[in-house]
Amino acid sequence: MKRVPRISESEWHVMKVLWARSPATANEVVEALSDTTDWQPKTIKTLLSRLVGKKALGFQKTGRAYAYYPLVDERECVRAERRSFLRRVYDGAMTPMLAEFLEDEELSPEDIADLRRILDEKEDR
């Protein structure tokens, strides 16, 4: 399995833009994030540069513009983040984590049915 780079919380915002639509120029990423952040364009360009350095993003130069695109799969990054969280917070134990989430959150009947279906499918394997 390809090593997934550690992505900071701020970098996740940039990656989500590029996973949704890429390639995209720095200015397009700035515009996409302008509704959800108050970051300056220079901050976003710094995040893009960091992600290139981490090999999470690649780029292609077209004239004076750089078009950025992901080098890592979103699902792989989510999986790595989930595993990291589970190890750090719950010492890798899945049951206590799930129990706490289920106790703390309001679940609709549809949510409960979906969870039952997932558990049944896991049990059948």
Secondary structure as the mmCIF struct_conf table of DSSP 4:
data_model
#
loop_
_struct_conf.conf_type_id
_struct_conf.id
_struct_conf.beg_label_comp_id
_struct_conf.beg_label_asym_id
_struct_conf.beg_label_seq_id
_struct_conf.end_label_comp_id
_struct_conf.end_label_asym_id
_struct_conf.end_label_seq_id
HELX_LH_PP_P HELX_LH_PP_P1 LYS A 2 ARG A 6
HELX_RH_AL_P HELX_RH_AL_P1 GLU A 9 ALA A 20
BEND BEND1 ARG A 21 ARG A 21
BEND BEND2 PRO A 23 PRO A 23
STRN STRN1 ALA A 24 THR A 25
HELX_RH_AL_P HELX_RH_AL_P2 ALA A 26 LEU A 33
TURN_TY1_P TURN_TY1_P1 SER A 34 THR A 36
HELX_RH_AL_P HELX_RH_AL_P3 PRO A 41 GLY A 53
TURN_TY1_P TURN_TY1_P2 LYS A 54 LYS A 55
BEND BEND3 ALA A 56 ALA A 56
STRN STRN2 LEU A 57 THR A 62
TURN_TY1_P TURN_TY1_P3 GLY A 63 ARG A 64
STRN STRN3 ALA A 65 PRO A 70
BEND BEND4 LEU A 71 VAL A 72
HELX_RH_AL_P HELX_RH_AL_P4 GLU A 74 TYR A 90
TURN_TY1_P TURN_TY1_P4 ASP A 91 GLY A 92
HELX_RH_AL_P HELX_RH_AL_P5 MET A 94 ASP A 104
BEND BEND5 GLU A 105 GLU A 105
HELX_RH_AL_P HELX_RH_AL_P6 PRO A 109 ASP A 124
#
